[in-house]
């Protein structure tokens, strides 16, 4: 573990990334924030705990320690929109998903501060992923990246209605070979949870940038609706629900490993 992120090194070609479960706000940022911002409501609550079983699968897991309000690790460095005709939350957000201001001052963040946050917090995260995937590909001939996320079941500013539980994204087949993704999606559809592939969430910058199927790097994002494993009002983990969900997640990741080995072997 270092200040920026926590790492568990595994023994298989699978790397699990958890970019949005971080809770830390640097003092120089926190003191400028509103109460709504300091509450960090848009955290991917408990995702690192939800995926703690991946160590048993021999996977590496990489967890960001800092809040997405410091810098959003799943956004491109130029802050280009990832989805057409959708609200963009920004690489350095200034509002919550609900539209509340994050900062008490009205000046917002200057370009210099955004660049500094990218250099300090964003770049090391992506450099680690790039280096790790290269090492896995050198060792095994291929590498797998699973980008782990969660979100409240209803976020009117981002999508209509209630989100399905399991939202698999491969950027419409650009970040992972379709036959591999189809195998993983088959496990999701046979579970007790409603699921969709390349629906509202097609995969953010992490899967789009690091996934490279033509060079045997296959990346999948999974966005989980939080009602599946926690109380969305209290933000408390529901151990019973989480235990049931872990079984489906384990099956999906096991299939990811098997399908990729078959595809690349």
Backbone bond lengths (Angstrom), bond angles and torsions (degrees), N, CA, C in turn:
res aa  C-N    CA-C-N  psi(-1)  N-CA   C-N-CA  omega(-1)  CA-C   N-CA-C  phi
1 X - - - 1.476 - - 1.526 109.59 -
2 X 1.349 117.18 137.92 1.452 120.65 167.65 1.516 108.63 -124.68
3 X 1.316 117.51 -172.51 1.467 120.03 -175.18 1.523 112.36 -62.97
4 X 1.323 117.14 -34.04 1.456 120.90 -171.90 1.517 113.28 -86.30
5 X 1.322 117.67 -37.01 1.456 119.81 -174.60 1.512 111.01 -155.95
6 X 1.327 114.79 163.14 1.459 122.76 177.38 1.517 108.49 -112.92
7 X 1.332 116.24 140.05 1.459 120.94 -176.00 1.515 110.43 -131.85
8 X 1.317 115.61 134.99 1.465 121.78 166.21 1.522 107.29 -116.36
9 X 1.316 116.85 123.95 1.459 121.42 -179.08 1.525 110.01 -88.62
10 X 1.315 116.36 126.52 1.455 121.91 -179.11 1.515 112.66 -103.31
11 X 1.330 115.14 -166.18 1.462 121.04 -174.77 1.525 112.77 -126.87
12 X 1.324 117.71 7.17 1.459 121.87 -179.13 1.529 109.37 -118.18
13 X 1.340 118.90 175.61 1.465 120.51 -179.95 1.535 114.59 -76.33
14 X 1.326 118.44 7.59 1.466 121.76 -172.93 1.527 112.09 -99.77
15 X 1.341 115.63 128.48 1.462 123.36 172.32 1.524 108.45 -116.88
16 X 1.332 116.57 126.07 1.463 122.79 175.65 1.528 108.20 -104.17
17 X 1.315 116.04 123.66 1.463 122.80 -179.99 1.522 109.34 -104.96
18 X 1.348 116.65 134.08 1.468 122.36 177.79 1.529 107.48 -126.96
19 X 1.338 117.98 88.11 1.459 119.99 -171.83 1.527 116.45 -86.71
20 X 1.345 118.87 -14.36 1.462 119.54 -168.47 1.528 114.34 -123.71
21 X 1.338 118.28 16.95 1.458 120.92 177.77 1.527 111.10 -96.39
22 X 1.332 117.35 1.03 1.456 120.60 -179.89 1.520 111.86 -67.54
23 X 1.335 115.82 145.20 1.466 121.12 -177.66 1.538 112.43 -118.55
24 X 1.319 118.40 -8.57 1.462 121.64 -171.83 1.526 110.73 -77.33
25 X 1.329 115.48 134.27 1.466 123.51 173.01 1.527 107.24 -120.75
26 X 1.324 118.71 118.36 1.467 119.15 176.15 1.526 111.11 -57.43
27 X 1.314 116.35 146.22 1.460 120.09 -175.33 1.521 112.01 -58.39
28 X 1.329 117.12 -38.38 1.461 119.32 -176.62 1.526 111.84 -68.64
29 X 1.320 117.19 -20.04 1.471 121.47 174.78 1.522 110.41 -91.71
30 X 1.313 116.84 -46.51 1.465 121.18 -175.21 1.525 112.29 -59.01
31 X 1.332 118.07 -37.95 1.455 120.04 -175.65 1.525 112.33 -67.67
32 X 1.333 117.57 -15.88 1.463 121.21 178.27 1.520 112.51 -95.81
33 X 1.316 117.50 -4.79 1.456 121.03 -171.22 1.519 112.57 -89.25
34 X 1.308 114.78 156.61 1.457 121.89 173.37 1.525 109.65 -76.80
35 X 1.319 115.92 170.06 1.470 120.36 175.36 1.521 110.44 -60.40
36 X 1.333 116.41 -37.88 1.471 120.36 178.60 1.512 110.42 -62.76
37 X 1.313 117.69 -40.05 1.455 120.95 179.81 1.518 112.17 -68.87
38 X 1.327 116.53 -44.11 1.466 120.24 -179.16 1.524 111.53 -65.25
39 X 1.310 116.90 -20.12 1.470 121.59 178.51 1.537 111.58 -75.99
40 X 1.300 118.19 -11.02 1.476 126.60 -179.93 1.536 112.48 38.76
41 X 1.329 118.49 56.93 1.472 120.91 -173.36 1.527 114.15 -66.96
42 X 1.328 117.86 -22.05 1.463 119.96 -174.11 1.526 113.06 -94.11
43 X 1.318 115.69 20.56 1.463 121.88 175.01 1.530 110.35 -66.32
44 X 1.321 116.72 145.05 1.476 121.39 171.71 1.536 107.49 -81.57
45 X 1.314 115.19 77.14 1.466 121.70 -168.15 1.527 112.73 -56.50
46 X 1.352 115.54 129.63 1.473 124.63 169.44 1.535 114.05 66.64
47 X 1.326 118.61 13.39 1.464 118.72 -177.18 1.530 111.01 -65.17
48 X 1.327 118.02 -38.46 1.465 119.78 178.53 1.527 110.43 -61.57
49 X 1.344 117.53 -41.20 1.466 120.68 177.16 1.519 110.71 -67.28
50 X 1.307 116.76 -38.68 1.459 120.75 -179.06 1.523 110.93 -60.13
51 X 1.327 115.92 -35.60 1.467 120.92 -177.66 1.527 113.13 -98.27
52 X 1.325 118.86 17.25 1.463 118.31 -177.19 1.528 112.91 -64.06
53 X 1.327 117.01 -19.33 1.465 121.08 -179.61 1.528 112.90 -69.66
54 X 1.337 118.66 -15.75 1.469 118.70 -173.40 1.522 111.91 -65.00
55 X 1.330 117.04 -20.80 1.456 119.41 175.65 1.518 110.75 -61.16
56 X 1.344 115.96 -34.08 1.464 120.51 178.97 1.529 111.40 -68.20
57 X 1.338 116.84 -23.41 1.459 121.23 177.93 1.515 112.17 -86.63
58 X 1.330 116.72 -2.93 1.455 120.16 -178.02 1.512 113.50 83.12
59 X 1.333 117.60 13.40 1.460 120.96 -179.37 1.518 110.55 -82.06
60 X 1.341 115.62 152.70 1.456 121.63 166.17 1.526 107.54 -85.24
61 X 1.337 116.53 148.90 1.458 119.91 177.19 1.521 108.73 -136.34
62 X 1.319 114.39 138.24 1.457 122.59 -170.50 1.521 107.34 -131.15
63 X 1.349 117.03 115.64 1.456 122.04 -170.62 1.527 109.84 -122.76
64 X 1.329 116.80 123.89 1.466 120.98 176.74 1.524 109.52 -73.33
65 X 1.319 116.98 139.64 1.458 121.95 179.52 1.522 113.29 -91.61
66 X 1.336 117.58 -25.34 1.459 120.86 -175.04 1.522 110.74 -93.28
67 X 1.321 114.56 150.33 1.466 121.68 -178.93 1.524 111.34 -64.74
68 X 1.325 115.25 150.76 1.460 121.31 175.10 1.519 111.20 -62.75
69 X 1.351 118.13 -16.71 1.455 120.39 177.80 1.531 111.62 -73.30
70 X 1.329 117.29 -20.70 1.464 120.49 174.19 1.528 108.83 -71.75
71 X 1.316 115.49 -52.73 1.461 122.52 173.26 1.516 106.90 -160.40
72 X 1.319 116.73 140.97 1.455 120.84 -179.34 1.525 108.39 -91.00
73 X 1.309 115.40 109.65 1.464 121.48 -174.89 1.518 112.73 -70.36
74 X 1.320 117.38 -12.24 1.464 120.58 -178.30 1.524 112.01 -103.04
75 X 1.328 115.94 19.39 1.455 122.39 175.98 1.533 109.08 -114.41
76 X 1.338 118.03 150.64 1.472 120.23 177.82 1.526 111.07 -71.51
77 X 1.328 117.66 152.78 1.470 119.99 -176.10 1.521 113.50 -64.93
78 X 1.335 118.13 -24.57 1.466 120.03 176.77 1.523 112.10 -87.40
79 X 1.348 116.19 1.00 1.467 123.27 177.45 1.525 112.88 62.96
80 X 1.322 116.79 24.71 1.464 120.27 177.25 1.530 109.93 -65.70
81 X 1.321 116.54 147.39 1.463 121.37 179.88 1.525 110.51 -65.43
82 X 1.326 116.15 137.48 1.463 121.58 178.05 1.518 112.17 -93.26
83 X 1.328 117.02 -24.44 1.455 121.63 -178.02 1.522 108.91 -129.22
84 X 1.304 116.00 128.60 1.461 119.99 177.42 1.535 110.43 -70.10
85 X 1.311 115.19 143.42 1.474 122.64 175.66 1.522 112.77 58.14
86 X 1.355 116.31 29.63 1.455 120.51 176.81 1.522 109.07 -126.14
87 X 1.320 116.34 151.94 1.454 121.06 176.40 1.516 108.96 -62.34
88 X 1.324 116.53 132.83 1.456 121.91 177.75 1.523 109.26 -101.15
89 X 1.337 117.47 126.55 1.454 121.07 -175.71 1.519 112.65 -85.86
90 X 1.331 119.18 -14.28 1.452 121.90 172.12 1.513 114.10 86.32
91 X 1.334 115.64 149.85 1.463 120.01 -179.67 1.525 110.92 -70.36
92 X 1.317 117.87 -32.50 1.466 122.88 171.33 1.527 106.93 -123.24
93 X 1.312 117.51 88.58 1.469 120.64 -171.64 1.529 112.17 -60.51
94 X 1.324 115.71 149.33 1.458 120.11 172.30 1.527 111.86 -118.37
95 X 1.331 116.06 0.43 1.460 121.49 176.10 1.525 110.00 -140.50
96 X 1.324 115.91 154.90 1.462 120.91 171.70 1.521 109.21 -74.74
97 X 1.338 116.48 169.55 1.462 119.35 174.52 1.531 111.38 -56.65
98 X 1.337 116.12 -30.77 1.462 120.57 -178.15 1.523 112.20 -80.67
99 X 1.333 117.07 -4.49 1.457 120.43 177.31 1.516 114.90 94.56
100 X 1.336 118.02 6.44 1.462 120.67 178.19 1.530 110.36 -79.63
101 X 1.323 116.16 142.89 1.452 120.85 178.70 1.526 110.91 -65.31
102 X 1.335 115.99 139.15 1.461 120.79 176.22 1.527 111.82 -87.56
103 X 1.339 116.58 -25.67 1.461 120.04 -173.61 1.521 110.42 -119.89
104 X 1.329 114.09 142.35 1.459 119.72 -177.66 1.521 111.45 -75.68
105 X 1.331 117.84 -31.18 1.459 119.91 179.26 1.523 109.81 -80.47
106 X 1.299 117.32 155.99 1.459 121.70 -175.75 1.520 112.74 -94.98
107 X 1.326 117.09 -2.21 1.458 119.66 -175.91 1.520 114.30 -75.92
108 X 1.342 116.54 -20.55 1.454 119.64 -177.59 1.515 111.81 72.13
109 X 1.305 115.56 -169.92 1.457 121.38 -178.36 1.524 109.40 -97.03
110 X 1.317 116.39 130.34 1.450 120.39 176.88 1.514 111.27 -78.09
111 X 1.330 115.67 163.39 1.462 120.72 -178.78 1.516 111.32 -60.45
112 X 1.330 117.08 -34.78 1.457 120.21 -179.75 1.515 112.57 -64.98
113 X 1.335 116.38 -41.83 1.464 119.54 179.38 1.525 110.96 -68.28
114 X 1.314 117.43 -40.57 1.464 120.07 177.39 1.528 110.16 -60.19
115 X 1.319 116.95 -44.99 1.468 120.01 179.49 1.523 111.32 -62.60
116 X 1.326 116.74 -39.79 1.461 120.05 179.02 1.522 111.33 -64.22
117 X 1.334 116.78 -41.56 1.467 119.34 178.56 1.533 110.99 -65.06
118 X 1.320 116.60 -39.01 1.463 119.90 177.78 1.524 109.70 -61.45
119 X 1.311 117.26 -46.05 1.464 120.98 -177.96 1.524 111.61 -66.73
120 X 1.322 116.65 -37.53 1.466 120.94 -173.90 1.519 112.91 -82.31
121 X 1.323 117.25 -41.70 1.462 120.70 -171.13 1.533 113.29 -111.64
122 X 1.312 117.35 -39.41 1.464 121.26 -173.15 1.526 111.70 -79.10
123 X 1.309 116.83 -50.73 1.475 120.59 -173.77 1.529 112.91 -60.46
124 X 1.348 120.04 -43.61 1.471 118.72 179.40 1.528 113.26 -61.15
125 X 1.336 116.83 -34.55 1.462 119.65 179.95 1.522 110.22 -63.30
126 X 1.308 116.16 -47.68 1.459 120.01 -177.42 1.525 112.08 -73.08
127 X 1.324 116.66 -31.48 1.464 118.93 176.03 1.518 110.37 -64.79
128 X 1.340 116.34 -39.01 1.465 119.21 177.69 1.519 110.67 -62.63
129 X 1.335 117.21 -47.95 1.459 120.02 -179.42 1.526 110.50 -58.95
130 X 1.319 116.65 -46.00 1.465 120.27 -179.15 1.523 111.25 -60.86
131 X 1.321 116.43 -45.04 1.469 120.61 -179.68 1.516 111.07 -65.89
132 X 1.333 116.76 -42.33 1.455 120.91 -178.69 1.524 111.38 -66.06
133 X 1.315 117.58 -44.90 1.467 120.13 179.73 1.521 110.96 -64.59
134 X 1.320 117.11 -37.05 1.468 119.84 176.61 1.520 110.29 -62.58
135 X 1.340 116.95 -43.67 1.459 120.57 179.98 1.528 111.27 -64.73
136 X 1.325 117.19 -40.92 1.461 120.25 178.42 1.526 111.07 -64.17
137 X 1.309 116.35 -41.52 1.466 119.53 179.63 1.525 110.90 -66.23
138 X 1.327 116.97 -37.10 1.465 120.31 177.47 1.531 110.65 -65.49
139 X 1.318 116.60 -36.76 1.468 120.69 -177.11 1.519 112.64 -79.44
140 X 1.355 116.39 -43.97 1.454 119.48 -171.92 1.524 113.93 -107.42
141 X 1.313 117.48 -13.81 1.457 121.14 -175.08 1.521 113.15 92.47
142 X 1.330 117.38 -9.63 1.462 123.46 178.44 1.526 108.35 -160.74
143 X 1.315 115.91 165.90 1.462 120.93 179.63 1.515 109.64 -143.13
144 X 1.338 116.23 151.67 1.461 123.23 179.63 1.523 108.73 -123.15
145 X 1.308 116.17 136.31 1.459 122.54 176.08 1.520 108.73 -125.01
146 X 1.325 115.93 126.60 1.464 122.73 176.95 1.517 107.20 -118.25
147 X 1.321 117.13 114.87 1.448 121.45 -177.19 1.524 108.37 -98.74
148 X 1.329 116.55 114.31 1.459 123.29 -167.19 1.527 111.55 -101.14
149 X 1.334 116.34 123.32 1.458 123.06 -176.49 1.527 110.69 -138.23
150 X 1.341 114.87 163.62 1.464 120.85 166.72 1.519 108.43 -149.36
151 X 1.324 115.74 164.47 1.458 121.56 -175.28 1.524 108.27 -158.34
152 X 1.332 118.51 150.84 1.470 118.94 174.51 1.525 111.40 -54.68
153 X 1.305 115.97 151.15 1.460 121.21 -175.60 1.524 112.81 -65.64
154 X 1.330 116.50 -25.62 1.456 121.20 179.16 1.523 109.34 -131.20
155 X 1.325 115.29 119.88 1.468 122.12 175.66 1.524 106.18 -136.66
156 X 1.325 118.07 88.55 1.475 120.80 -172.40 1.518 114.44 -55.99
157 X 1.340 117.72 -28.87 1.461 119.34 -179.59 1.523 112.32 -72.82
158 X 1.340 117.62 -17.93 1.460 121.12 -176.15 1.520 113.70 -110.58
159 X 1.321 117.78 -31.37 1.461 120.15 -178.69 1.518 109.75 -159.08
160 X 1.320 115.88 158.19 1.453 122.29 179.76 1.526 110.68 -85.19
161 X 1.300 115.91 146.31 1.458 120.84 171.52 1.519 113.04 67.71
162 X 1.328 114.35 -153.57 1.453 122.02 -177.36 1.524 109.79 -103.12
163 X 1.318 115.89 132.20 1.457 122.05 -176.80 1.531 110.53 -74.42
164 X 1.347 118.66 141.28 1.466 119.61 169.96 1.531 110.47 -57.71
165 X 1.306 117.19 160.16 1.462 120.68 -177.22 1.529 111.70 -66.55
166 X 1.334 117.09 -51.60 1.467 121.83 -174.17 1.523 109.07 -109.24
167 X 1.319 116.10 115.78 1.459 122.41 -177.69 1.519 108.91 -119.21
168 X 1.326 116.21 99.44 1.456 122.45 -177.48 1.521 109.49 -89.79
169 X 1.327 116.45 135.32 1.454 120.77 179.20 1.513 112.55 -130.32
170 X 1.329 115.74 131.92 1.467 121.67 175.95 1.528 110.87 -132.61
171 X 1.330 116.59 21.82 1.461 121.40 -175.47 1.515 110.60 51.50
172 X 1.330 114.49 49.41 1.469 121.89 179.19 1.535 112.26 55.35
173 X 1.327 115.81 41.21 1.463 120.94 175.21 1.516 114.69 88.43
174 X 1.344 117.79 2.85 1.460 120.23 -178.27 1.525 113.10 -82.61
175 X 1.344 117.94 -24.47 1.467 119.75 -176.46 1.523 113.50 -101.35
176 X 1.316 117.08 -10.31 1.472 121.22 -178.13 1.520 108.33 -151.73
177 X 1.315 116.87 140.22 1.458 120.30 177.79 1.528 109.82 -55.88
178 X 1.331 118.10 130.84 1.468 120.64 -175.85 1.519 113.82 -55.25
179 X 1.333 118.03 -37.36 1.463 118.95 -178.32 1.527 111.57 -66.56
180 X 1.335 117.41 -32.10 1.467 120.78 175.57 1.526 109.74 -70.61
181 X 1.323 116.12 -48.60 1.468 120.13 -179.84 1.519 111.34 -60.92
182 X 1.327 117.11 -38.13 1.463 120.15 179.42 1.523 110.91 -63.41
183 X 1.331 116.89 -38.11 1.461 120.63 177.61 1.536 110.60 -62.44
184 X 1.333 115.31 -45.79 1.463 119.85 179.89 1.528 110.44 -65.23
185 X 1.315 116.31 -42.49 1.458 120.47 179.26 1.528 111.04 -63.17
186 X 1.320 116.91 -33.90 1.454 120.30 176.97 1.516 112.37 -60.23
187 X 1.326 116.49 -37.94 1.462 119.91 175.67 1.525 110.11 -65.42
188 X 1.323 116.29 -41.85 1.468 120.00 179.80 1.526 111.51 -62.35
189 X 1.321 117.20 -44.19 1.463 120.38 -177.45 1.525 112.67 -70.46
190 X 1.330 116.42 -22.76 1.467 119.49 178.34 1.531 112.11 -89.00
191 X 1.331 116.27 -2.65 1.465 120.07 178.51 1.527 110.10 -82.45
192 X 1.316 115.08 -176.61 1.461 120.60 178.92 1.527 112.69 -84.68
193 X 1.330 117.13 5.56 1.457 121.32 -173.21 1.522 110.83 -112.60
194 X 1.345 115.88 140.33 1.462 118.30 174.50 1.528 108.40 -69.06
195 X 1.321 115.75 144.42 1.448 119.83 -171.20 1.517 110.49 -146.68
196 X 1.332 114.64 158.66 1.454 121.84 178.62 1.526 107.81 -150.78
197 X 1.322 115.86 150.95 1.462 119.98 175.66 1.521 109.51 -120.15
198 X 1.325 115.53 130.39 1.466 122.79 -179.65 1.521 111.98 54.71
199 X 1.341 113.07 45.56 1.457 120.49 173.72 1.521 109.70 -91.51
200 X 1.336 117.14 -122.60 1.468 119.94 179.13 1.523 111.02 -61.89
201 X 1.331 118.24 -36.94 1.461 122.25 -179.17 1.523 109.62 -110.04
202 X 1.316 115.39 107.06 1.466 121.39 -177.54 1.529 112.63 -98.25
203 X 1.328 116.07 0.65 1.463 120.48 -174.11 1.507 109.39 108.79
204 X 1.329 116.00 132.93 1.453 121.11 179.80 1.521 111.94 -90.54
205 X 1.315 115.28 -156.43 1.462 120.03 -174.49 1.525 111.71 -62.96
206 X 1.315 118.25 -36.82 1.469 120.32 -174.88 1.518 110.79 -60.26
207 X 1.320 117.42 -51.26 1.470 118.71 -179.76 1.520 110.98 -71.15
208 X 1.325 117.57 -38.02 1.468 120.17 -177.42 1.528 111.79 -67.33
209 X 1.329 116.28 -38.00 1.463 119.86 -176.79 1.527 112.22 -81.40
210 X 1.321 116.56 -42.45 1.466 119.67 -173.10 1.524 113.13 -91.11
211 X 1.322 118.30 -23.13 1.455 120.05 176.24 1.520 110.89 -70.40
212 X 1.325 116.27 131.48 1.471 121.44 -176.95 1.529 108.17 -150.31
213 X 1.326 116.86 73.44 1.469 119.80 -174.04 1.523 114.41 -56.20
214 X 1.321 117.39 -34.47 1.462 119.72 -179.23 1.520 111.91 -63.77
215 X 1.338 116.15 -24.28 1.467 121.03 177.16 1.525 111.31 -110.99
216 X 1.329 115.32 25.89 1.474 122.90 171.33 1.528 113.86 65.69
217 X 1.318 116.69 33.49 1.461 121.27 169.77 1.525 107.07 -118.83
218 X 1.328 116.26 113.39 1.464 122.17 -173.41 1.532 109.21 -112.61
219 X 1.341 115.88 123.91 1.459 121.41 -173.90 1.521 110.66 -124.49
220 X 1.335 115.55 134.59 1.461 123.49 178.03 1.519 108.79 -130.32
221 X 1.324 116.34 136.74 1.457 121.38 170.30 1.526 108.62 -102.92
222 X 1.324 115.87 138.31 1.460 120.07 171.01 1.519 108.83 -122.93
223 X 1.315 115.47 118.08 1.468 123.31 173.95 1.530 107.08 -102.30
224 X 1.325 116.46 121.50 1.461 122.00 -177.13 1.524 109.62 -107.14
225 X 1.309 117.46 131.17 1.461 121.01 172.25 1.533 108.29 -69.57
226 X 1.321 116.17 128.81 1.464 119.70 -167.98 1.521 114.38 -68.30
227 X 1.323 118.21 -17.54 1.465 118.99 178.49 1.521 111.45 -62.74
228 X 1.330 117.46 -16.33 1.461 121.18 -177.38 1.519 113.22 -72.08
229 X 1.353 117.87 -20.30 1.465 117.69 -172.46 1.535 114.11 -144.35
230 X 1.335 118.39 1.53 1.458 120.38 -177.56 1.520 110.51 -151.83
231 X 1.322 115.23 167.85 1.453 121.58 171.43 1.527 106.61 -87.44
232 X 1.315 117.11 115.56 1.451 119.93 -173.86 1.529 112.61 -71.03
233 X 1.303 118.22 -21.97 1.464 120.79 179.13 1.531 111.64 -79.98
234 X 1.314 116.65 -48.24 1.464 120.36 -178.14 1.531 112.57 -86.71
235 X 1.324 116.00 -16.57 1.466 123.56 -176.32 1.529 112.50 67.78
236 X 1.305 117.32 16.57 1.453 121.67 178.69 1.531 110.50 -84.40
237 X 1.312 116.05 139.76 1.455 120.63 175.08 1.520 110.09 -68.45
238 X 1.321 116.91 134.86 1.459 122.31 174.56 1.527 106.76 -97.39
239 X 1.322 116.87 105.33 1.462 120.83 -172.17 1.521 112.37 -60.26
240 X 1.320 117.14 -38.35 1.466 119.91 -178.63 1.529 110.36 -67.52
241 X 1.319 115.90 -48.02 1.460 119.18 178.51 1.521 111.33 -62.76
242 X 1.326 115.99 -42.63 1.462 119.86 -178.95 1.522 111.04 -62.64
243 X 1.326 116.75 -39.38 1.461 120.27 178.58 1.517 111.98 -62.18
244 X 1.319 116.68 -41.63 1.468 120.27 178.72 1.526 110.94 -66.64
245 X 1.332 116.20 -42.82 1.458 119.60 -179.57 1.522 111.42 -64.80
246 X 1.326 117.01 -37.59 1.463 120.02 -179.90 1.523 111.61 -58.11
247 X 1.316 117.30 -34.84 1.464 119.30 179.96 1.533 110.69 -63.04
248 X 1.321 117.03 -41.43 1.461 119.80 177.69 1.521 110.93 -69.27
249 X 1.331 117.40 -40.48 1.461 120.31 178.01 1.520 110.97 -62.48
250 X 1.318 116.17 -41.23 1.464 120.25 178.31 1.534 110.32 -60.68
251 X 1.320 116.66 -44.31 1.463 119.95 179.90 1.524 111.51 -63.53
252 X 1.334 116.46 -38.71 1.456 119.93 179.07 1.523 111.49 -65.69
253 X 1.319 116.75 -43.07 1.460 120.07 -179.17 1.525 111.55 -70.86
254 X 1.324 116.71 -37.07 1.470 119.11 175.15 1.523 110.71 -61.92
255 X 1.331 116.85 -40.98 1.459 119.98 178.06 1.532 110.79 -67.34
256 X 1.322 117.11 -37.37 1.456 121.97 176.43 1.528 110.34 -56.51
257 X 1.321 116.74 -45.68 1.462 121.84 179.56 1.523 111.06 -64.89
258 X 1.323 116.54 -47.31 1.471 120.39 -177.17 1.521 111.24 -67.17
259 X 1.325 117.26 -44.91 1.458 120.70 -176.88 1.530 110.81 -66.14
260 X 1.320 117.22 -38.01 1.459 119.57 -179.91 1.521 110.89 -70.95
261 X 1.308 117.71 -38.70 1.464 120.09 176.43 1.512 110.64 -61.55
262 X 1.329 117.05 -42.39 1.460 121.33 178.48 1.540 111.07 -65.00
263 X 1.337 115.30 -39.32 1.464 119.46 -177.82 1.527 111.61 -71.83
264 X 1.318 117.05 -37.48 1.467 121.04 -172.49 1.525 113.15 -101.71
265 X 1.321 116.46 -12.86 1.454 119.17 -174.13 1.511 114.62 -72.81
